[in-house]
């Protein structure tokens, strides 16, 4: 199984660098994510753009086996850089062999269990949410604006939302061997963002609901095709590393699984940042030294 990462540098530079404690710690996470996962999955792939490749490959020398600059096609002048998920969806859509895609804030201390690694579809964990809670999955305002503007949604999304589906699939890791299903999902999710009828909607929302498009819609695709026996994807069910969000972020459970995901505010936590730096400096001293040299030589 190949291990795959995505780095579309445009949204990172524009907005999402602020999520990290510092640029140093963003780089250290890349070193540790690749370093840990490559101990279990030697066939490593980076899908990025030219500035991303310049940073991670040319300057930092990260030893990905394959580097694909396919995200140069995502022109930030034409594609909204707030939609960071476009880069990941583009990567999912071109996979042709069993894979696991990892966010760069995910560290695999152990190989995935066989039941997950060998599944047609894998994900980190299911996420159940309540419609009254608009802090994470803002589904109702999203649907209301789509309806008001006569926007477009795929049949899977419309079917699942009509049944008040309230589960998503966390994509800290995502993959599997049914790349045809993953390609179908990724292409439809991309179309939600790019569809001409939806363009008037996005400014009215105030935020870009990336996780609705990536994680909610993935669950919608699974459930729709599971409930339509004639679908070519009818037999596909996800295998999750954790059975729930609570267990995914329980320190003891994550330790047992050999899995760390620096989700949300964890990226900016000073204590975690210090632990990340100590780990990389100890386990990957040459890469750590290249990181410090790059930071010291950046233009002021």
C-alpha positions as a Markdown table, in Angstrom:
| # | Residue | x | y | z |
|---|---|---|---|---|
| 1 | Unk | 0.0 | 0.0 | 0.0 |
| 2 | Unk | 1.3 | 3.4 | -0.9 |
| 3 | Unk | 1.3 | 6.3 | 1.6 |
| 4 | Unk | 0.2 | 9.6 | 0.1 |
| 5 | Unk | 0.4 | 13.3 | 1.2 |
| 6 | Unk | -0.9 | 16.5 | -0.2 |
| 7 | Unk | 0.6 | 20.0 | 0.0 |
| 8 | Unk | -1.1 | 22.8 | -1.9 |
| 9 | Unk | 1.0 | 25.7 | -0.8 |
| 10 | Unk | -1.4 | 28.5 | -1.9 |
| 11 | Unk | -4.0 | 28.2 | 0.9 |
| 12 | Unk | -1.3 | 27.4 | 3.4 |
| 13 | Unk | 0.6 | 30.6 | 2.6 |
| 14 | Unk | -2.6 | 32.7 | 2.4 |
| 15 | Unk | -4.3 | 31.6 | 5.5 |
| 16 | Unk | -3.6 | 28.3 | 7.2 |
| 17 | Unk | 0.0 | 28.9 | 8.3 |
| 18 | Unk | -1.6 | 30.7 | 11.2 |
| 19 | Unk | -2.9 | 27.4 | 12.6 |
| 20 | Unk | 0.7 | 26.3 | 13.5 |
| 21 | Unk | 2.8 | 27.5 | 16.4 |
| 22 | Unk | 5.4 | 28.6 | 13.9 |
| 23 | Unk | 6.6 | 27.9 | 10.4 |
| 24 | Unk | 9.3 | 25.7 | 12.1 |
| 25 | Unk | 6.7 | 23.5 | 13.6 |
| 26 | Unk | 4.8 | 23.1 | 10.3 |
| 27 | Unk | 8.1 | 21.8 | 8.8 |
| 28 | Unk | 8.8 | 19.6 | 11.7 |
| 29 | Unk | 5.4 | 18.0 | 11.3 |
| 30 | Unk | 6.2 | 17.1 | 7.7 |
| 31 | Unk | 9.5 | 15.5 | 8.8 |
| 32 | Unk | 7.8 | 13.4 | 11.5 |
| 33 | Unk | 4.8 | 12.5 | 9.4 |
| 34 | Unk | 6.9 | 11.1 | 6.6 |
| 35 | Unk | 9.5 | 9.6 | 8.9 |
| 36 | Unk | 7.0 | 7.6 | 11.0 |
| 37 | Unk | 4.8 | 6.5 | 8.1 |
| 38 | Unk | 7.6 | 5.5 | 5.8 |
| 39 | Unk | 8.8 | 2.9 | 8.4 |
| 40 | Unk | 5.6 | 1.0 | 7.6 |
| 41 | Unk | 4.8 | 2.1 | 4.0 |
| 42 | Unk | 7.9 | 2.5 | 1.9 |
| 43 | Unk | 6.1 | 3.6 | -1.3 |
| 44 | Unk | 5.7 | 7.3 | -0.4 |
| 45 | Unk | 4.1 | 9.9 | -2.6 |
| 46 | Unk | 3.8 | 13.7 | -2.4 |
| 47 | Unk | 1.3 | 15.5 | -4.5 |
| 48 | Unk | 2.1 | 19.2 | -4.4 |
| 49 | Unk | 2.7 | 22.4 | -6.5 |
| 50 | Unk | 6.0 | 23.9 | -7.5 |
| 51 | Unk | 6.4 | 26.1 | -4.4 |
| 52 | Unk | 5.6 | 23.1 | -2.2 |
| 53 | Unk | 8.1 | 21.0 | -4.0 |
| 54 | Unk | 10.7 | 23.7 | -3.6 |
| 55 | Unk | 10.2 | 23.8 | 0.1 |
| 56 | Unk | 9.8 | 20.1 | 1.0 |
| 57 | Unk | 12.1 | 18.6 | -1.6 |
| 58 | Unk | 14.6 | 21.1 | -2.8 |
| 59 | Unk | 15.2 | 22.9 | 0.5 |
| 60 | Unk | 14.4 | 20.3 | 3.1 |
| 61 | Unk | 15.3 | 17.2 | 1.2 |
| 62 | Unk | 12.4 | 15.1 | 2.4 |
| 63 | Unk | 12.9 | 11.6 | 0.9 |
| 64 | Unk | 9.5 | 11.0 | -0.8 |
| 65 | Unk | 9.9 | 8.3 | -3.4 |
| 66 | Unk | 7.6 | 10.1 | -5.8 |
| 67 | Unk | 6.9 | 13.8 | -6.1 |
| 68 | Unk | 4.0 | 14.8 | -8.4 |
| 69 | Unk | 3.6 | 18.5 | -9.1 |
| 70 | Unk | 0.0 | 18.1 | -10.2 |
| 71 | Unk | -1.4 | 20.8 | -8.0 |
| 72 | Unk | 0.1 | 23.5 | -10.2 |
| 73 | Unk | -3.2 | 23.0 | -12.1 |
| 74 | Unk | -5.0 | 24.6 | -9.1 |
| 75 | Unk | -4.5 | 28.2 | -10.1 |
| 76 | Unk | -5.1 | 30.2 | -6.9 |
| 77 | Unk | -6.2 | 33.2 | -9.0 |
| 78 | Unk | -9.1 | 31.0 | -10.3 |
| 79 | Unk | -9.7 | 28.7 | -7.4 |
| 80 | Unk | -10.7 | 30.1 | -4.0 |
| 81 | Unk | -7.7 | 29.5 | -1.7 |
| 82 | Unk | -10.1 | 29.2 | 1.3 |
| 83 | Unk | -11.1 | 25.8 | -0.2 |
| 84 | Unk | -7.9 | 24.0 | 1.0 |
| 85 | Unk | -9.7 | 20.7 | 0.5 |
| 86 | Unk | -9.4 | 21.1 | -3.3 |
| 87 | Unk | -5.8 | 20.0 | -3.1 |
| 88 | Unk | -6.7 | 16.8 | -1.2 |
| 89 | Unk | -9.6 | 16.0 | -3.4 |
| 90 | Unk | -7.3 | 16.4 | -6.5 |
| 91 | Unk | -5.0 | 13.9 | -4.9 |
| 92 | Unk | -7.7 | 11.4 | -4.0 |
| 93 | Unk | -9.1 | 11.5 | -7.5 |
| 94 | Unk | -5.9 | 10.3 | -9.2 |
| 95 | Unk | -5.1 | 7.3 | -7.0 |
| 96 | Unk | -5.1 | 4.0 | -9.0 |
| 97 | Unk | -3.8 | 1.6 | -6.3 |
| 98 | Unk | -4.5 | 0.8 | -2.7 |
| 99 | Unk | -3.4 | 3.8 | -0.6 |
| 100 | Unk | -3.6 | 5.7 | 2.7 |
| 101 | Unk | -3.6 | 9.4 | 2.5 |
| 102 | Unk | -2.2 | 11.2 | 5.6 |
| 103 | Unk | -2.5 | 14.8 | 6.7 |
| 104 | Unk | 0.9 | 16.2 | 7.5 |
| 105 | Unk | -0.2 | 16.5 | 11.2 |
| 106 | Unk | -0.7 | 12.7 | 11.4 |
| 107 | Unk | 2.0 | 10.5 | 12.8 |
| 108 | Unk | 1.9 | 6.7 | 12.4 |
| 109 | Unk | 4.0 | 5.1 | 15.1 |
| 110 | Unk | 2.6 | 1.7 | 14.1 |
| 111 | Unk | 1.3 | 0.2 | 10.9 |
| 112 | Unk | -2.4 | 0.3 | 10.4 |
| 113 | Unk | -4.2 | -2.9 | 11.5 |
| 114 | Unk | -4.9 | -5.3 | 8.7 |
| 115 | Unk | -8.6 | -4.8 | 9.0 |
| 116 | Unk | -8.2 | -1.1 | 8.2 |
| 117 | Unk | -5.3 | -1.3 | 5.8 |
| 118 | Unk | -7.0 | -4.0 | 3.6 |
| 119 | Unk | -10.4 | -2.3 | 3.6 |
| 120 | Unk | -12.1 | -1.0 | 0.4 |
| 121 | Unk | -12.4 | 2.3 | 2.2 |
| 122 | Unk | -10.6 | 3.5 | 5.3 |
| 123 | Unk | -10.9 | 6.6 | 7.5 |
| 124 | Unk | -9.8 | 7.8 | 10.9 |
| 125 | Unk | -13.1 | 7.7 | 12.7 |
| 126 | Unk | -16.8 | 8.4 | 12.2 |
| 127 | Unk | -18.0 | 11.8 | 13.6 |
| 128 | Unk | -21.5 | 12.2 | 14.9 |
| 129 | Unk | -22.8 | 15.7 | 15.2 |
| 130 | Unk | -25.9 | 17.5 | 16.4 |
| 131 | Unk | -27.7 | 19.9 | 14.1 |
| 132 | Unk | -28.1 | 22.3 | 17.0 |
| 133 | Unk | -24.3 | 22.6 | 17.3 |
| 134 | Unk | -23.1 | 24.9 | 14.5 |
| 135 | Unk | -19.5 | 25.0 | 15.6 |
| 136 | Unk | -18.2 | 22.3 | 13.3 |
| 137 | Unk | -20.6 | 20.9 | 10.8 |
| 138 | Unk | -22.7 | 23.9 | 9.7 |
| 139 | Unk | -25.0 | 21.8 | 7.5 |
| 140 | Unk | -28.3 | 23.7 | 7.9 |
| 141 | Unk | -27.0 | 27.2 | 7.0 |
| 142 | Unk | -25.1 | 25.6 | 4.1 |
| 143 | Unk | -28.2 | 23.9 | 2.7 |
| 144 | Unk | -30.3 | 27.0 | 3.2 |
| 145 | Unk | -27.9 | 29.1 | 1.1 |
| 146 | Unk | -27.7 | 26.4 | -1.6 |
| 147 | Unk | -31.5 | 26.3 | -1.8 |
| 148 | Unk | -31.8 | 30.1 | -1.8 |
| 149 | Unk | -29.4 | 30.5 | -4.7 |
| 150 | Unk | -30.8 | 27.5 | -6.6 |
| 151 | Unk | -27.3 | 25.9 | -6.3 |
| 152 | Unk | -26.3 | 22.3 | -7.1 |
| 153 | Unk | -25.6 | 19.3 | -4.9 |
| 154 | Unk | -24.9 | 15.7 | -5.9 |
| 155 | Unk | -27.7 | 13.2 | -5.5 |
| 156 | Unk | -25.9 | 11.5 | -2.6 |
| 157 | Unk | -25.7 | 14.7 | -0.6 |
| 158 | Unk | -29.4 | 15.5 | -1.3 |
| 159 | Unk | -30.5 | 12.0 | -0.3 |
| 160 | Unk | -28.4 | 11.9 | 2.9 |
| 161 | Unk | -29.4 | 15.4 | 4.0 |
| 162 | Unk | -33.1 | 14.7 | 3.4 |
| 163 | Unk | -32.8 | 11.9 | 5.9 |
| 164 | Unk | -31.0 | 14.2 | 8.4 |
| 165 | Unk | -27.8 | 12.1 | 8.2 |
| 166 | Unk | -25.6 | 13.4 | 11.0 |
| 167 | Unk | -22.5 | 11.4 | 10.6 |
| 168 | Unk | -19.3 | 12.3 | 8.8 |
| 169 | Unk | -16.0 | 10.5 | 8.3 |
| 170 | Unk | -12.8 | 12.1 | 9.6 |
| 171 | Unk | -10.2 | 12.2 | 6.9 |
| 172 | Unk | -7.0 | 12.6 | 9.0 |
| 173 | Unk | -6.4 | 9.3 | 7.1 |
| 174 | Unk | -8.4 | 8.2 | 4.2 |
| 175 | Unk | -7.8 | 5.6 | 1.5 |
| 176 | Unk | -8.5 | 2.0 | 0.6 |
| 177 | Unk | -8.4 | -0.2 | -2.5 |
| 178 | Unk | -11.7 | 0.9 | -4.1 |
| 179 | Unk | -10.2 | 3.8 | -5.8 |
| 180 | Unk | -13.1 | 3.8 | -8.3 |
| 181 | Unk | -15.4 | 4.8 | -5.4 |
| 182 | Unk | -12.9 | 7.3 | -4.0 |
| 183 | Unk | -12.5 | 8.8 | -7.4 |
| 184 | Unk | -16.3 | 9.1 | -7.8 |
| 185 | Unk | -16.6 | 10.8 | -4.4 |
| 186 | Unk | -13.7 | 13.2 | -5.0 |
| 187 | Unk | -14.9 | 14.3 | -8.4 |
| 188 | Unk | -18.4 | 15.0 | -7.1 |
| 189 | Unk | -17.0 | 16.8 | -4.1 |
| 190 | Unk | -14.8 | 19.0 | -6.3 |
| 191 | Unk | -17.8 | 19.7 | -8.5 |
| 192 | Unk | -19.7 | 21.1 | -5.4 |
| 193 | Unk | -17.0 | 23.7 | -5.0 |
| 194 | Unk | -16.6 | 24.6 | -8.7 |
| 195 | Unk | -20.2 | 24.3 | -10.0 |
| 196 | Unk | -21.2 | 27.6 | -11.5 |
| 197 | Unk | -24.6 | 27.7 | -9.7 |
| 198 | Unk | -22.8 | 27.5 | -6.4 |
| 199 | Unk | -20.4 | 30.4 | -6.9 |
| 200 | Unk | -22.9 | 33.1 | -5.6 |
| 201 | Unk | -23.3 | 31.0 | -2.4 |
| 202 | Unk | -19.8 | 31.0 | -1.1 |
| 203 | Unk | -19.5 | 34.7 | -0.3 |
| 204 | Unk | -22.7 | 34.6 | 1.7 |
| 205 | Unk | -21.5 | 31.8 | 4.1 |
| 206 | Unk | -18.6 | 33.8 | 5.6 |
| 207 | Unk | -16.5 | 30.7 | 5.8 |
| 208 | Unk | -15.7 | 27.9 | 3.5 |
| 209 | Unk | -17.2 | 24.6 | 4.8 |
| 210 | Unk | -14.3 | 22.4 | 3.8 |
| 211 | Unk | -15.1 | 19.6 | 6.2 |
| 212 | Unk | -18.7 | 19.4 | 4.9 |
| 213 | Unk | -17.5 | 18.9 | 1.4 |
| 214 | Unk | -14.7 | 16.4 | 2.4 |
| 215 | Unk | -16.0 | 14.5 | 5.5 |
| 216 | Unk | -19.8 | 14.9 | 5.5 |
| 217 | Unk | -20.1 | 14.2 | 1.8 |
| 218 | Unk | -17.9 | 11.1 | 2.1 |
| 219 | Unk | -20.3 | 9.6 | 4.6 |
| 220 | Unk | -23.2 | 10.7 | 2.4 |
| 221 | Unk | -21.7 | 8.8 | -0.6 |
| 222 | Unk | -21.2 | 5.7 | 1.6 |
| 223 | Unk | -24.7 | 5.7 | 2.9 |
| 224 | Unk | -26.4 | 6.5 | -0.4 |
| 225 | Unk | -24.7 | 3.6 | -2.3 |
| 226 | Unk | -25.1 | 1.2 | 0.6 |
| 227 | Unk | -28.8 | 1.8 | 0.4 |
| 228 | Unk | -29.1 | 1.4 | -3.4 |
| 229 | Unk | -28.3 | -2.3 | -4.2 |
| 230 | Unk | -28.0 | -1.6 | -8.0 |
| 231 | Unk | -25.1 | 0.8 | -7.4 |
| 232 | Unk | -21.6 | -0.4 | -8.3 |
| 233 | Unk | -20.5 | 0.9 | -4.9 |
| 234 | Unk | -23.3 | -0.8 | -2.9 |
| 235 | Unk | -21.0 | -3.2 | -0.9 |
| 236 | Unk | -18.6 | -0.6 | 0.3 |
| 237 | Unk | -18.4 | 0.2 | 4.0 |
| 238 | Unk | -15.6 | 2.1 | 5.7 |
| 239 | Unk | -13.2 | 0.6 | 8.1 |
| 240 | Unk | -12.2 | 3.2 | 10.8 |
| 241 | Unk | -9.1 | 3.2 | 12.9 |
| 242 | Unk | -11.2 | 4.4 | 15.8 |
| 243 | Unk | -14.9 | 3.8 | 16.4 |
| 244 | Unk | -15.6 | 7.4 | 17.5 |
| 245 | Unk | -14.1 | 10.9 | 17.8 |
| 246 | Unk | -13.9 | 10.4 | 21.6 |
| 247 | Unk | -11.7 | 7.3 | 21.2 |
| 248 | Unk | -9.6 | 8.9 | 18.5 |
| 249 | Unk | -8.6 | 11.8 | 20.8 |
| 250 | Unk | -8.4 | 9.8 | 24.0 |
| 251 | Unk | -4.6 | 9.7 | 24.7 |
| 252 | Unk | -4.6 | 6.2 | 26.0 |
| 253 | Unk | -6.5 | 4.9 | 22.9 |
| 254 | Unk | -4.3 | 6.8 | 20.5 |
| 255 | Unk | -1.2 | 5.4 | 22.2 |
| 256 | Unk | -2.6 | 1.9 | 21.8 |
| 257 | Unk | -3.2 | 2.5 | 18.2 |
| 258 | Unk | 0.2 | 4.1 | 17.6 |
| 259 | Unk | -1.5 | 7.1 | 16.1 |
| 260 | Unk | -1.2 | 10.9 | 16.7 |
| 261 | Unk | -3.3 | 13.6 | 14.9 |
| 262 | Unk | -2.6 | 17.2 | 15.8 |
| 263 | Unk | -6.1 | 18.4 | 15.1 |
| 264 | Unk | -7.3 | 22.0 | 15.6 |
| 265 | Unk | -5.6 | 23.9 | 18.4 |
| 266 | Unk | -3.1 | 21.2 | 19.1 |
| 267 | Unk | -1.0 | 22.6 | 16.2 |
| 268 | Unk | -0.6 | 25.8 | 18.2 |
| 269 | Unk | -0.1 | 24.4 | 21.6 |
| 270 | Unk | 3.3 | 25.5 | 23.0 |
| 271 | Unk | 3.8 | 22.2 | 25.0 |
| 272 | Unk | 3.0 | 20.1 | 22.0 |
| 273 | Unk | 5.2 | 22.2 | 19.8 |
| 274 | Unk | 8.1 | 21.7 | 22.2 |
| 275 | Unk | 7.5 | 17.9 | 22.2 |
| 276 | Unk | 7.4 | 17.9 | 18.4 |
| 277 | Unk | 10.7 | 19.7 | 18.2 |
| 278 | Unk | 12.4 | 17.4 | 20.7 |
| 279 | Unk | 11.2 | 14.3 | 18.9 |
| 280 | Unk | 12.4 | 15.5 | 15.5 |
| 281 | Unk | 15.7 | 16.8 | 16.7 |
| 282 | Unk | 16.4 | 13.4 | 18.4 |
| 283 | Unk | 15.0 | 11.0 | 15.8 |
| 284 | Unk | 15.7 | 12.9 | 12.6 |
| 285 | Unk | 18.7 | 15.1 | 13.4 |
| 286 | Unk | 19.8 | 15.7 | 9.8 |
| 287 | Unk | 16.3 | 16.7 | 8.7 |
| 288 | Unk | 16.1 | 18.9 | 11.8 |
| 289 | Unk | 19.4 | 20.6 | 10.9 |
| 290 | Unk | 18.1 | 21.3 | 7.3 |
| 291 | Unk | 15.0 | 22.8 | 8.8 |
| 292 | Unk | 17.0 | 25.2 | 10.9 |
| 293 | Unk | 19.3 | 26.1 | 8.0 |
| 294 | Unk | 16.3 | 26.8 | 5.8 |
| 295 | Unk | 14.7 | 29.1 | 8.4 |
| 296 | Unk | 18.0 | 30.9 | 9.0 |
| 297 | Unk | 18.5 | 31.5 | 5.3 |
| 298 | Unk | 15.0 | 32.8 | 4.5 |
| 299 | Unk | 14.7 | 36.3 | 3.2 |
| 300 | Unk | 13.8 | 38.7 | 6.0 |
